[in-house]
């Protein structure tokens, strides 16, 4: 007896599961492929996985087939029907139905491709797909390499050395520079993001030759909650050794 891999609708059942195949008199096994495909035309694309797994579980529970064989069976059914619609007369009265059915099958075909862990599809399709993936990866690698080469321009072999223990003094000077105004009233330097300064210091400066942690430096650049300064690291009075003042016009 030729068993179908798909779960049939029980005879004279008027409240079947929506994924069961067949009519109220059951499923003709010789037409199970038609019934399986008819459901694909009617369900939403987001249901493809549930629909496929519903019938896969039926086949596995009844020891009809294993996962790979089930996949190959469904793949073949879909491919045969896609080819059928592709050769139909585009000027026939049923062209609109054929076109929509072909679109749905191609969507389902895309889903099948995404679950083919066995490379069970024809080898030329698998090879073509893998070549496309490799080509895309090469393009990504080339793009990343270009970006890396551009960033290398900003790399330094030796960081600027701040005298050991005087990083707070240096930060105090930077904070003073942040507050400087030009004769026009505009700021000399301006950044909307506090993290810029810790990253700048950490990348290009050292504490007596030792690297500086960006996370530690961020404690000097905390924001405000309203008018209240958030908790952070204050620069102590003994580290405020310099004062930057504007030059008087008379001194120029």
GUNU-875503 format. One record per atom (N, C-alpha, C, O): residue number from 1; atom name; x, y, z. Coordinates in steps of 0.02 Angstrom, whole numbers, padded with zeros to 5 digits. Example, Ala and Ser with C-alpha at 12.3 -4.5 7.8 and 13.67 -1.06 7.14 Angstrom:
2
seq/atom/x/y/z
1/N/00660/-00284/00390
1/CA/00615/-00225/00390
1/C/00660/-00165/00390
1/O/00712/-00166/00423
2/N/00642/-00112/00354
2/CA/00684/-00053/00357
2/C/00645/00002/00394
2/O/00670/00057/00402
END
This chain:
252
seq/atom/x/y/z
1/N/00043/-00060/00000
1/CA/00000/00000/00000
1/C/00045/00062/00000
1/O/00093/00066/00038
2/N/00029/00110/-00042
2/CA/00069/00170/-00049
2/C/00046/00223/00001
2/O/-00005/00256/-00009
3/N/00084/00230/00057
3/CA/00066/00277/00109
3/C/00089/00347/00090
3/O/00142/00356/00061
4/N/00048/00396/00106
4/CA/00067/00466/00098
4/C/00109/00487/00158
4/O/00098/00463/00214
5/N/00156/00532/00146
5/CA/00196/00559/00201
5/C/00158/00613/00239
5/O/00180/00636/00292
6/N/00101/00634/00212
6/CA/00064/00691/00240
6/C/00004/00667/00282
6/O/-00027/00616/00267
7/N/-00011/00706/00333
7/CA/-00065/00687/00378
7/C/-00133/00699/00344
7/O/-00148/00756/00325
8/N/-00173/00646/00336
8/CA/-00237/00654/00302
8/C/-00293/00677/00349
8/O/-00289/00669/00409
9/N/-00342/00705/00319
9/CA/-00403/00723/00357
9/C/-00444/00660/00368
9/O/-00452/00619/00323
10/N/-00470/00653/00428
10/CA/-00511/00595/00443
10/C/-00577/00598/00404
10/O/-00605/00652/00394
11/N/-00599/00540/00382
11/CA/-00661/00539/00343
11/C/-00720/00563/00385
11/O/-00727/00547/00444
12/N/-00761/00603/00352
12/CA/-00823/00630/00381
12/C/-00810/00672/00444
12/O/-00853/00681/00486
13/N/-00748/00699/00447
13/CA/-00732/00746/00501
13/C/-00745/00816/00476
13/O/-00715/00837/00426
14/N/-00789/00852/00510
14/CA/-00807/00919/00487
14/C/-00773/00974/00526
14/O/-00785/01034/00515
15/N/-00729/00954/00572
15/CA/-00688/01003/00608
15/C/-00616/00979/00610
15/O/-00588/00968/00664
16/N/-00585/00970/00551
16/CA/-00517/00945/00548
16/C/-00467/00999/00568
16/O/-00483/01058/00572
17/N/-00406/00977/00580
17/CA/-00352/01025/00591
17/C/-00341/01063/00525
17/O/-00345/01033/00471
18/N/-00329/01127/00528
18/CA/-00323/01167/00466
18/C/-00267/01143/00419
18/O/-00268/01160/00360
19/N/-00219/01104/00444
19/CA/-00165/01080/00401
19/C/-00176/01009/00376
19/O/-00137/00985/00335
20/N/-00229/00975/00399
20/CA/-00244/00909/00373
20/C/-00262/00913/00299
20/O/-00290/00962/00276
21/N/-00244/00860/00262
21/CA/-00254/00860/00190
21/C/-00312/00815/00170
21/O/-00324/00763/00200
22/N/-00346/00836/00118
22/CA/-00400/00796/00092
22/C/-00468/00829/00101
22/O/-00473/00885/00125
23/N/-00521/00792/00080
23/CA/-00589/00817/00087
23/C/-00624/00779/00142
23/O/-00593/00740/00178
24/N/-00689/00789/00150
24/CA/-00726/00755/00204
24/C/-00730/00680/00193
24/O/-00749/00643/00238
25/N/-00712/00657/00132
25/CA/-00711/00584/00121
25/C/-00640/00556/00125
25/O/-00628/00498/00109
26/N/-00593/00598/00148
26/CA/-00525/00575/00157
26/C/-00476/00601/00106
26/O/-00490/00650/00071
27/N/-00418/00568/00101
27/CA/-00365/00590/00057
27/C/-00348/00536/00006
27/O/-00333/00479/00025
28/N/-00351/00552/-00057
28/CA/-00328/00507/-00109
28/C/-00252/00511/-00112
28/O/-00224/00564/-00128
29/N/-00219/00456/-00096
29/CA/-00145/00458/-00092
29/C/-00113/00477/-00158
29/O/-00059/00507/-00159
30/N/-00146/00461/-00213
30/CA/-00117/00478/-00278
30/C/-00121/00553/-00292
30/O/-00090/00578/-00338
31/N/-00161/00588/-00251
31/CA/-00168/00661/-00259
31/C/-00142/00699/-00199
31/O/-00157/00758/-00191
32/N/-00103/00666/-00156
32/CA/-00080/00700/-00095
32/C/-00036/00760/-00110
32/O/-00036/00808/-00073
33/N/00002/00757/-00166
33/CA/00044/00813/-00184
33/C/00001/00874/-00200
33/O/00018/00930/-00181
34/N/-00054/00863/-00236
34/CA/-00099/00919/-00252
34/C/-00128/00951/-00189
34/O/-00129/01012/-00183
35/N/-00150/00909/-00144
35/CA/-00179/00935/-00082
35/C/-00127/00972/-00040
35/O/-00142/01024/-00010
36/N/-00066/00945/-00039
36/CA/-00012/00978/-00001
36/C/00002/01047/-00029
36/O/00011/01095/00009
37/N/00004/01052/-00095
37/CA/00019/01116/-00127
37/C/-00039/01165/-00121
37/O/-00028/01226/-00115
38/N/-00100/01140/-00123
38/CA/-00158/01184/-00118
38/C/-00157/01223/-00052
38/O/-00177/01281/-00049
39/N/-00134/01190/00002
39/CA/-00129/01224/00067
39/C/-00079/01282/00064
39/O/-00090/01334/00095
40/N/-00025/01271/00028
40/CA/00027/01323/00023
40/C/-00001/01386/-00009
40/O/00017/01441/00011
41/N/-00045/01377/-00058
41/CA/-00075/01435/-00091
41/C/-00120/01475/-00044
41/O/-00132/01534/-00055
42/N/-00145/01442/00008
42/CA/-00197/01472/00050
42/C/-00172/01499/00118
42/O/-00202/01544/00146
43/N/-00117/01470/00143
43/CA/-00093/01492/00209
43/C/-00046/01552/00202
43/O/-00021/01567/00148
44/N/-00034/01586/00257
44/CA/00012/01642/00258
44/C/00084/01618/00257
44/O/00099/01562/00279
45/N/00128/01660/00231
45/CA/00199/01641/00227
45/C/00228/01627/00296
45/O/00271/01583/00303
46/N/00205/01662/00347
46/CA/00230/01652/00414
46/C/00211/01584/00443
46/O/00237/01563/00494
47/N/00164/01549/00409
47/CA/00142/01483/00432
47/C/00181/01426/00400
47/O/00170/01368/00417
48/N/00225/01441/00354
48/CA/00260/01389/00316
48/C/00294/01339/00362
48/O/00288/01278/00353
49/N/00330/01364/00412
49/CA/00367/01320/00458
49/C/00320/01275/00496
49/O/00333/01215/00503
50/N/00266/01303/00522
50/CA/00217/01263/00560
50/C/00185/01210/00516
50/O/00176/01152/00536
51/N/00168/01229/00455
51/CA/00136/01183/00408
51/C/00183/01126/00390
51/O/00163/01068/00391
52/N/00245/01143/00374
52/CA/00295/01092/00356
52/C/00306/01044/00414
52/O/00305/00983/00406
53/N/00317/01072/00473
53/CA/00332/01030/00532
53/C/00272/00988/00554
53/O/00281/00934/00582
54/N/00212/01012/00542
54/CA/00152/00973/00559
54/C/00152/00906/00522
54/O/00139/00854/00551
55/N/00167/00908/00457
55/CA/00167/00847/00417
55/C/00232/00807/00428
55/O/00231/00745/00424
56/N/00287/00842/00441
56/CA/00349/00806/00457
56/C/00340/00764/00520
56/O/00360/00706/00521
57/N/00311/00793/00571
57/CA/00301/00757/00634
57/C/00256/00696/00624
57/O/00266/00644/00655
58/N/00205/00703/00582
58/CA/00161/00646/00566
58/C/00202/00590/00534
58/O/00194/00532/00552
59/N/00244/00607/00486
59/CA/00284/00557/00451
59/C/00333/00523/00498
59/O/00343/00462/00494
60/N/00363/00561/00544
60/CA/00411/00533/00591
60/C/00377/00489/00642
60/O/00402/00435/00659
61/N/00320/00511/00668
61/CA/00285/00473/00719
61/C/00259/00406/00693
61/O/00252/00358/00730
62/N/00246/00403/00628
62/CA/00221/00342/00598
62/C/00276/00303/00562
62/O/00262/00256/00524
63/N/00339/00323/00573
63/CA/00397/00289/00544
63/C/00391/00280/00468
63/O/00410/00229/00440
64/N/00365/00332/00436
64/CA/00357/00330/00364
64/C/00420/00351/00328
64/O/00432/00331/00271
65/N/00460/00393/00360
65/CA/00517/00423/00327
65/C/00559/00460/00379
65/O/00535/00475/00433
66/N/00623/00475/00363
66/CA/00663/00516/00409
66/C/00661/00589/00384
66/O/00631/00605/00333
67/N/00693/00633/00421
67/CA/00689/00704/00406
67/C/00716/00722/00337
67/O/00686/00762/00301
68/N/00773/00692/00320
68/CA/00803/00708/00256
68/C/00760/00683/00198
68/O/00750/00718/00149
69/N/00735/00623/00204
69/CA/00693/00595/00152
69/C/00628/00635/00144
69/O/00604/00645/00088
70/N/00600/00657/00199
70/CA/00540/00698/00196
70/C/00555/00763/00159
70/O/00516/00785/00117
71/N/00612/00794/00176
71/CA/00631/00856/00143
71/C/00638/00846/00068
71/O/00611/00885/00029
72/N/00673/00793/00049
72/CA/00683/00779/-00023
72/C/00616/00769/-00058
72/O/00606/00791/-00115
73/N/00570/00735/-00024
73/CA/00504/00722/-00053
73/C/00466/00788/-00065
73/O/00439/00799/-00119
74/N/00466/00831/-00015
74/CA/00431/00895/-00022
74/C/00465/00939/-00074
74/O/00431/00971/-00115
75/N/00531/00940/-00072
75/CA/00569/00981/-00121
75/C/00551/00960/-00192
75/O/00540/01003/-00235
76/N/00549/00896/-00204
76/CA/00535/00871/-00271
76/C/00464/00891/-00294
76/O/00454/00912/-00351
77/N/00416/00885/-00248
77/CA/00347/00904/-00265
77/C/00343/00977/-00284
77/O/00312/00995/-00334
78/N/00376/01019/-00245
78/CA/00374/01091/-00257
78/C/00409/01108/-00323
78/O/00384/01149/-00362
79/N/00466/01076/-00336
79/CA/00503/01091/-00397
79/C/00464/01071/-00459
79/O/00463/01108/-00508
80/N/00433/01013/-00457
80/CA/00394/00989/-00514
80/C/00337/01038/-00530
80/O/00323/01052/-00588
81/N/00305/01063/-00477
81/CA/00248/01108/-00488
81/C/00271/01177/-00511
81/O/00237/01210/-00551
82/N/00328/01200/-00486
82/CA/00355/01264/-00510
82/C/00370/01260/-00584
82/O/00352/01306/-00622
83/N/00402/01206/-00606
83/CA/00416/01197/-00677
83/C/00352/01194/-00718
83/O/00350/01219/-00774
84/N/00301/01164/-00690
84/CA/00236/01159/-00724
84/C/00208/01229/-00738
84/O/00186/01243/-00793
85/N/00209/01272/-00687
85/CA/00181/01339/-00695
85/C/00224/01382/-00740
85/O/00199/01426/-00775
86/N/00289/01371/-00740
86/CA/00335/01412/-00780
86/C/00324/01402/-00855
86/O/00339/01447/-00895
87/N/00298/01345/-00875
87/CA/00289/01331/-00947
87/C/00216/01342/-00970
87/O/00199/01326/-01027
88/N/00174/01368/-00926
88/CA/00104/01379/-00945
88/C/00099/01439/-00992
88/O/00140/01485/-00991
89/N/00048/01437/-01034
89/CA/00036/01490/-01082
89/C/00020/01556/-01045
89/O/-00030/01559/-01009
90/N/00061/01607/-01054
90/CA/00049/01670/-01018
90/C/-00012/01708/-01042
90/O/-00032/01758/-01012
91/N/-00042/01684/-01096
91/CA/-00101/01718/-01123
91/C/-00166/01679/-01110
91/O/-00218/01696/-01136
92/N/-00161/01627/-01068
92/CA/-00220/01588/-01053
92/C/-00264/01625/-01003
92/O/-00242/01672/-00970
93/N/-00326/01604/-00997
93/CA/-00373/01636/-00951
93/C/-00353/01626/-00878
93/O/-00374/01664/-00835
94/N/-00313/01574/-00865
94/CA/-00292/01558/-00797
94/C/-00223/01586/-00779
94/O/-00194/01568/-00728
95/N/-00198/01632/-00821
95/CA/-00130/01657/-00810
95/C/-00123/01691/-00742
95/O/-00072/01683/-00709
96/N/-00174/01729/-00721
96/CA/-00171/01763/-00656
96/C/-00164/01713/-00599
96/O/-00125/01724/-00553
97/N/-00203/01659/-00602
97/CA/-00201/01608/-00550
97/C/-00133/01573/-00551
97/O/-00103/01561/-00499
98/N/-00109/01557/-00611
98/CA/-00044/01523/-00618
98/C/00012/01568/-00590
98/O/00057/01544/-00556
99/N/00008/01632/-00605
99/CA/00060/01679/-00583
99/C/00062/01684/-00507
99/O/00116/01684/-00477
100/N/00004/01688/-00476
100/CA/00001/01693/-00403
100/C/00023/01627/-00370
100/O/00057/01628/-00319
101/N/00004/01571/-00399
101/CA/00023/01506/-00373
101/C/00099/01497/-00377
101/O/00130/01471/-00331
102/N/00128/01519/-00432
102/CA/00201/01514/-00441
102/C/00237/01557/-00389
102/O/00288/01536/-00362
103/N/00211/01616/-00376
103/CA/00241/01660/-00326
103/C/00241/01628/-00257
103/O/00290/01631/-00222
104/N/00185/01597/-00239
104/CA/00179/01565/-00173
104/C/00227/01506/-00168
104/O/00259/01496/-00116
105/N/00233/01467/-00222
105/CA/00278/01410/-00221
105/C/00351/01433/-00216
105/O/00391/01400/-00182
106/N/00368/01487/-00248
106/CA/00436/01513/-00243
106/C/00451/01538/-00173
106/O/00508/01534/-00149
107/N/00401/01565/-00140
107/CA/00410/01586/-00070
107/C/00421/01524/-00026
107/O/00464/01525/00019
108/N/00384/01472/-00039
108/CA/00392/01411/00000
108/C/00459/01378/-00017
108/O/00492/01350/00027
109/N/00479/01382/-00079
109/CA/00545/01357/-00099
109/C/00600/01392/-00061
109/O/00649/01360/-00040
110/N/00593/01457/-00051
110/CA/00642/01496/-00013
110/C/00645/01471/00059
110/O/00700/01466/00088
111/N/00588/01455/00088
111/CA/00587/01427/00155
111/C/00623/01360/00157
111/O/00662/01347/00203
112/N/00611/01317/00108
112/CA/00644/01251/00106
112/C/00720/01259/00101
112/O/00757/01221/00133
113/N/00742/01307/00063
113/CA/00814/01320/00058
113/C/00844/01336/00126
113/O/00900/01316/00142
114/N/00806/01372/00166
114/CA/00832/01394/00231
114/C/00839/01337/00281
114/O/00874/01344/00331
115/N/00806/01280/00269
115/CA/00808/01225/00317
115/C/00846/01164/00288
115/O/00847/01111/00319
116/N/00876/01172/00230
116/CA/00912/01116/00198
116/C/00980/01107/00230
116/O/01030/01131/00205
117/N/00982/01071/00286
117/CA/01045/01060/00321
117/C/01084/01000/00292
117/O/01140/00987/00313
118/N/01053/00965/00246
118/CA/01085/00906/00217
118/C/01114/00920/00147
118/O/01145/00876/00117
119/N/01104/00981/00123
119/CA/01121/00996/00053
119/C/01087/00946/00007
119/O/01117/00918/-00039
120/N/01023/00934/00022
120/CA/00985/00883/-00014
120/C/00961/00907/-00082
120/O/00940/00866/-00123
121/N/00963/00971/-00093
121/CA/00942/00997/-00158
121/C/00993/00978/-00211
121/O/01049/00956/-00194
122/N/00977/00984/-00274
122/CA/01025/00968/-00328
122/C/01091/01003/-00316
122/O/01093/01061/-00296
123/N/01146/00969/-00330
123/CA/01212/00994/-00314
123/C/01227/01061/-00346
123/O/01260/01103/-00316
124/N/01202/01073/-00408
124/CA/01217/01135/-00442
124/C/01185/01195/-00405
124/O/01213/01250/-00406
125/N/01128/01184/-00374
125/CA/01096/01237/-00335
125/C/01135/01252/-00271
125/O/01145/01310/-00253
126/N/01157/01198/-00238
126/CA/01195/01206/-00176
126/C/01261/01241/-00190
126/O/01281/01286/-00153
127/N/01295/01220/-00244
127/CA/01359/01250/-00261
127/C/01351/01323/-00279
127/O/01390/01366/-00258
128/N/01299/01338/-00318
128/CA/01286/01408/-00338
128/C/01273/01451/-00276
128/O/01297/01508/-00271
129/N/01233/01424/-00231
129/CA/01217/01461/-00170
129/C/01279/01474/-00127
129/O/01289/01529/-00102
130/N/01320/01422/-00120
130/CA/01381/01430/-00080
130/C/01430/01478/-00113
130/O/01464/01516/-00079
131/N/01433/01477/-00180
131/CA/01477/01524/-00215
131/C/01453/01596/-00204
131/O/01494/01641/-00197
132/N/01388/01605/-00203
132/CA/01360/01672/-00191
132/C/01377/01696/-00120
132/O/01394/01754/-00109
133/N/01373/01649/-00072
133/CA/01390/01666/-00003
133/C/01463/01685/00003
133/O/01481/01733/00036
134/N/01506/01644/-00030
134/CA/01578/01658/-00029
134/C/01594/01725/-00060
134/O/01635/01763/-00034
135/N/01560/01741/-00116
135/CA/01572/01805/-00150
135/C/01552/01863/-00105
135/O/01587/01913/-00102
136/N/01495/01857/-00071
136/CA/01472/01909/-00026
136/C/01521/01918/00033
136/O/01535/01974/00054
137/N/01546/01861/00058
137/CA/01594/01865/00113
137/C/01659/01898/00091
137/O/01690/01936/00129
138/N/01680/01885/00028
138/CA/01740/01917/00002
138/C/01730/01992/-00003
138/O/01775/02031/00013
139/N/01671/02013/-00024
139/CA/01657/02084/-00030
139/C/01657/02117/00039
139/O/01682/02173/00046
140/N/01629/02082/00089
140/CA/01630/02109/00157
140/C/01700/02115/00184
140/O/01719/02164/00215
141/N/01740/02063/00171
141/CA/01810/02063/00193
141/C/01849/02121/00161
141/O/01888/02155/00194
142/N/01838/02132/00096
142/CA/01871/02186/00060
142/C/01851/02254/00088
142/O/01892/02299/00096
143/N/01786/02260/00104
143/CA/01762/02323/00133
143/C/01792/02335/00202
143/O/01813/02391/00218
144/N/01795/02282/00242
144/CA/01824/02289/00309
144/C/01898/02304/00305
144/O/01925/02342/00346
145/N/01933/02273/00257
145/CA/02004/02285/00249
145/C/02018/02358/00229
145/O/02065/02389/00252
146/N/01974/02385/00185
146/CA/01980/02455/00165
146/C/01972/02501/00225
146/O/02009/02549/00235
147/N/01921/02485/00266
147/CA/01909/02526/00326
147/C/01967/02520/00375
147/O/01987/02569/00406
148/N/01995/02460/00381
148/CA/02052/02449/00425
148/C/02112/02489/00402
148/O/02148/02518/00442
149/N/02123/02489/00336
149/CA/02180/02528/00309
149/C/02171/02602/00322
149/O/02219/02638/00336
150/N/02109/02626/00318
150/CA/02095/02696/00331
150/C/02108/02713/00404
150/O/02133/02767/00420
151/N/02090/02667/00449
151/CA/02100/02678/00520
151/C/02173/02675/00540
151/O/02194/02706/00590
152/N/02213/02638/00502
152/CA/02284/02632/00519
152/C/02320/02699/00517
152/O/02371/02708/00550
153/N/02293/02746/00478
153/CA/02322/02813/00474
153/C/02323/02846/00542
153/O/02367/02887/00557
154/N/02274/02828/00584
154/CA/02268/02860/00650
154/C/02304/02821/00705
154/O/02301/02841/00763
155/N/02336/02766/00687
155/CA/02372/02727/00737
155/C/02440/02759/00751
155/O/02471/02789/00707
156/N/02463/02753/00814
156/CA/02529/02779/00833
156/C/02570/02724/00864
156/O/02543/02681/00899
157/N/02635/02725/00852
157/CA/02680/02674/00880
157/C/02696/02690/00953
157/O/02713/02645/00992
158/N/02691/02753/00971
158/CA/02707/02772/01040
158/C/02659/02828/01062
158/O/02652/02878/01027
159/N/02627/02818/01119
159/CA/02579/02868/01144
159/C/02615/02927/01176
159/O/02673/02922/01198
160/N/02580/02983/01178
160/CA/02606/03042/01213
160/C/02606/03028/01288
160/O/02556/03008/01316
161/N/02664/03039/01319
161/CA/02672/03020/01389
161/C/02654/03078/01436
161/O/02685/03131/01434
162/N/02603/03067/01478
162/CA/02587/03114/01531
162/C/02628/03093/01592
162/O/02633/03034/01608
163/N/02658/03141/01625
163/CA/02697/03125/01684
163/C/02655/03083/01732
163/O/02596/03098/01745
164/N/02686/03031/01758
164/CA/02650/02984/01800
164/C/02615/03019/01859
164/O/02646/03058/01896
165/N/02550/03004/01866
165/CA/02512/03032/01921
165/C/02479/03099/01906
165/O/02444/03126/01948
166/N/02491/03126/01845
166/CA/02464/03192/01828
166/C/02411/03190/01773
166/O/02399/03239/01738
167/N/02380/03133/01765
167/CA/02325/03129/01717
167/C/02269/03177/01737
167/O/02241/03209/01692
168/N/02250/03182/01802
168/CA/02198/03231/01820
168/C/02216/03302/01800
168/O/02173/03341/01781
169/N/02280/03320/01805
169/CA/02302/03387/01785
169/C/02291/03398/01711
169/O/02267/03451/01690
170/N/02307/03348/01671
170/CA/02297/03353/01599
170/C/02222/03359/01583
170/O/02203/03398/01539
171/N/02182/03319/01617
171/CA/02109/03322/01605
171/C/02082/03390/01625
171/O/02036/03416/01593
172/N/02109/03419/01679
172/CA/02087/03485/01700
172/C/02100/03536/01645
172/O/02058/03580/01633
173/N/02157/03531/01612
173/CA/02173/03577/01557
173/C/02124/03568/01499
173/O/02101/03617/01469
174/N/02108/03505/01483
174/CA/02060/03492/01430
174/C/01992/03521/01446
174/O/01958/03548/01403
175/N/01972/03515/01509
175/CA/01907/03542/01529
175/C/01907/03618/01525
175/O/01855/03649/01510
176/N/01964/03649/01538
176/CA/01969/03722/01530
176/C/01963/03741/01457
176/O/01931/03790/01440
177/N/01995/03701/01414
177/CA/01992/03715/01342
177/C/01920/03710/01316
177/O/01899/03747/01272
178/N/01884/03662/01345
178/CA/01814/03654/01325
178/C/01772/03717/01338
178/O/01724/03730/01302
179/N/01792/03755/01389
179/CA/01753/03814/01408
179/C/01774/03877/01372
179/O/01741/03929/01378
180/N/01829/03875/01335
180/CA/01854/03935/01301
180/C/01807/03958/01247
180/O/01779/03918/01209
181/N/01798/04025/01244
181/CA/01756/04054/01193
181/C/01796/04100/01147
181/O/01843/04133/01169
182/N/01777/04100/01084
182/CA/01808/04145/01035
182/C/01779/04215/01041
182/O/01728/04224/01074
183/N/01811/04265/01011
183/CA/01783/04333/01014
183/C/01711/04336/00989
183/O/01673/04380/01009
184/N/01692/04290/00946
184/CA/01624/04289/00919
184/C/01574/04263/00970
184/O/01513/04269/00961
185/N/01599/04235/01025
185/CA/01556/04206/01075
185/C/01544/04131/01066
185/O/01514/04099/01109
186/N/01568/04104/01012
186/CA/01560/04033/01000
186/C/01615/03994/01035
186/O/01669/04021/01048
187/N/01602/03932/01051
187/CA/01651/03889/01084
187/C/01709/03874/01037
187/O/01699/03865/00977
188/N/01770/03870/01065
188/CA/01828/03852/01025
188/C/01822/03779/01002
188/O/01835/03765/00943
189/N/01803/03734/01046
189/CA/01791/03665/01029
189/C/01724/03644/01058
189/O/01702/03670/01109
190/N/01692/03598/01024
190/CA/01625/03578/01046
190/C/01612/03506/01027
190/O/01625/03485/00970
191/N/01586/03467/01075
191/CA/01566/03398/01062
191/C/01502/03383/01100
191/O/01496/03401/01159
192/N/01455/03352/01067
192/CA/01392/03334/01099
192/C/01397/03270/01140
192/O/01351/03253/01177
193/N/01453/03236/01134
193/CA/01461/03171/01168
193/C/01522/03172/01213
193/O/01578/03183/01190
194/N/01511/03160/01277
194/CA/01565/03161/01326
194/C/01616/03105/01315
194/O/01675/03112/01332
195/N/01593/03048/01286
195/CA/01637/02990/01278
195/C/01696/03005/01232
195/O/01746/02969/01234
196/N/01690/03057/01191
196/CA/01744/03072/01143
196/C/01810/03085/01179
196/O/01862/03061/01158
197/N/01807/03122/01234
197/CA/01869/03140/01269
197/C/01902/03081/01303
197/O/01963/03073/01295
198/N/01866/03038/01339
198/CA/01899/02978/01367
198/C/01930/02934/01313
198/O/01984/02907/01323
199/N/01897/02928/01256
199/CA/01925/02886/01202
199/C/01987/02918/01172
199/O/02036/02884/01156
200/N/01985/02983/01164
200/CA/02042/03020/01137
200/C/02103/03012/01183
200/O/02158/02996/01160
201/N/02092/03023/01248
201/CA/02147/03018/01296
201/C/02173/02946/01300
201/O/02234/02935/01299
202/N/02127/02899/01304
202/CA/02148/02829/01310
202/C/02187/02804/01249
202/O/02231/02762/01256
203/N/02170/02830/01190
203/CA/02202/02806/01129
203/C/02271/02837/01117
203/O/02316/02803/01093
204/N/02279/02901/01135
204/CA/02341/02936/01116
204/C/02385/02957/01174
204/O/02439/02985/01162
205/N/02364/02944/01236
205/CA/02404/02966/01293
205/C/02414/02908/01341
205/O/02375/02861/01344
206/N/02468/02913/01380
206/CA/02483/02862/01431
206/C/02498/02896/01498
206/O/02517/02954/01500
207/N/02490/02858/01550
207/CA/02505/02882/01618
207/C/02575/02857/01635
207/O/02582/02802/01663
208/N/02625/02896/01620
208/CA/02694/02876/01633
208/C/02714/02815/01593
208/O/02758/02778/01614
209/N/02684/02805/01536
209/CA/02699/02747/01494
209/C/02649/02691/01499
209/O/02650/02645/01458
210/N/02605/02694/01548
210/CA/02553/02642/01557
210/C/02488/02663/01522
210/O/02470/02722/01520
211/N/02455/02614/01493
211/CA/02392/02627/01459
211/C/02340/02653/01507
211/O/02340/02636/01567
212/N/02295/02694/01481
212/CA/02240/02722/01521
212/C/02175/02688/01502
212/O/02160/02680/01443
213/N/02137/02668/01552
213/CA/02072/02636/01540
213/C/02020/02689/01522
213/O/02011/02738/01557
214/N/01985/02677/01467
214/CA/01932/02723/01446
214/C/01877/02726/01499
214/O/01849/02779/01512
215/N/01862/02668/01528
215/CA/01809/02667/01579
215/C/01828/02709/01640
215/O/01786/02742/01669
216/N/01892/02708/01659
216/CA/01915/02749/01715
216/C/01911/02823/01697
216/O/01890/02864/01737
217/N/01932/02839/01635
217/CA/01931/02908/01612
217/C/01860/02936/01608
217/O/01848/02995/01617
218/N/01812/02892/01594
218/CA/01742/02914/01588
218/C/01716/02943/01654
218/O/01669/02984/01654
219/N/01746/02923/01709
219/CA/01724/02948/01774
219/C/01736/03024/01781
219/O/01704/03057/01822
220/N/01782/03050/01739
220/CA/01795/03122/01740
220/C/01746/03160/01695
220/O/01743/03221/01696
221/N/01708/03122/01655
221/CA/01663/03153/01606
221/C/01592/03128/01615
221/O/01563/03098/01570
222/N/01565/03141/01674
222/CA/01497/03121/01688
222/C/01450/03178/01669
222/O/01470/03236/01668
223/N/01387/03160/01655
223/CA/01339/03211/01636
223/C/01305/03241/01696
223/O/01328/03235/01752
224/N/01249/03275/01682
224/CA/01211/03307/01735
224/C/01139/03283/01733
224/O/01111/03271/01679
225/N/01109/03277/01791
225/CA/01039/03262/01797
225/C/01005/03327/01819
225/O/01000/03341/01879
226/N/00982/03366/01771
226/CA/00958/03433/01786
226/C/01018/03478/01800
226/O/01063/03483/01759
227/N/01018/03510/01858
227/CA/01074/03552/01878
227/C/01123/03516/01924
227/O/01172/03545/01946
228/N/01108/03453/01938
228/CA/01150/03415/01985
228/C/01199/03371/01946
228/O/01179/03331/01904
229/N/01263/03379/01961
229/CA/01314/03339/01927
229/C/01310/03267/01951
229/O/01308/03254/02012
230/N/01309/03220/01904
230/CA/01307/03149/01922
230/C/01371/03130/01958
230/O/01422/03164/01952
231/N/01368/03075/01995
231/CA/01426/03052/02032
231/C/01482/03034/01984
231/O/01472/02998/01936
232/N/01542/03059/01999
232/CA/01600/03044/01958
232/C/01663/03061/01995
232/O/01662/03073/02055
233/N/01718/03062/01960
233/CA/01783/03077/01991
233/C/01797/03151/01985
233/O/01803/03178/01930
234/N/01803/03185/02042
234/CA/01820/03256/02043
234/C/01895/03266/02038
234/O/01934/03225/02064
235/N/01915/03319/02005
235/CA/01986/03336/02003
235/C/02004/03375/02066
235/O/01976/03428/02079
236/N/02050/03347/02104
236/CA/02068/03378/02168
236/C/02106/03443/02157
236/O/02138/03454/02106
237/N/02103/03486/02208
237/CA/02135/03552/02204
237/C/02210/03547/02190
237/O/02237/03589/02153
238/N/02243/03496/02219
238/CA/02316/03491/02210
238/C/02336/03473/02139
238/O/02394/03479/02120
239/N/02286/03450/02099
239/CA/02301/03432/02029
239/C/02284/03489/01981
239/O/02300/03485/01922
240/N/02253/03542/02007
240/CA/02237/03599/01964
240/C/02295/03649/01966
240/O/02294/03697/02004
241/N/02346/03635/01926
241/CA/02409/03672/01929
241/C/02413/03729/01879
241/O/02456/03773/01886
242/N/02370/03730/01828
242/CA/02375/03781/01776
242/C/02306/03812/01764
242/O/02254/03783/01777
243/N/02309/03874/01739
243/CA/02247/03908/01721
243/C/02256/03939/01652
243/O/02304/03975/01639
244/N/02210/03923/01608
244/CA/02212/03950/01541
244/C/02169/04013/01540
244/O/02109/04012/01556
245/N/02199/04069/01521
245/CA/02163/04132/01518
245/C/02169/04163/01449
245/O/02221/04153/01416
246/N/02118/04199/01425
246/CA/02121/04230/01359
246/C/02173/04286/01358
246/O/02187/04318/01409
247/N/02200/04297/01299
247/CA/02247/04352/01291
247/C/02209/04418/01283
247/O/02163/04422/01244
248/N/02230/04468/01320
248/CA/02198/04534/01315
248/C/02216/04565/01248
248/O/02272/04556/01225
249/N/02170/04600/01215
249/CA/02185/04632/01151
249/C/02246/04677/01154
249/O/02283/04685/01105
250/N/02257/04708/01213
250/CA/02315/04752/01220
250/C/02380/04714/01223
250/O/02434/04743/01213
251/N/02377/04649/01237
251/CA/02438/04609/01243
251/C/02459/04577/01177
251/O/02512/04547/01172
252/N/02417/04584/01127
252/CA/02434/04554/01062
252/C/02489/04593/01028
252/O/02510/04575/00973
END
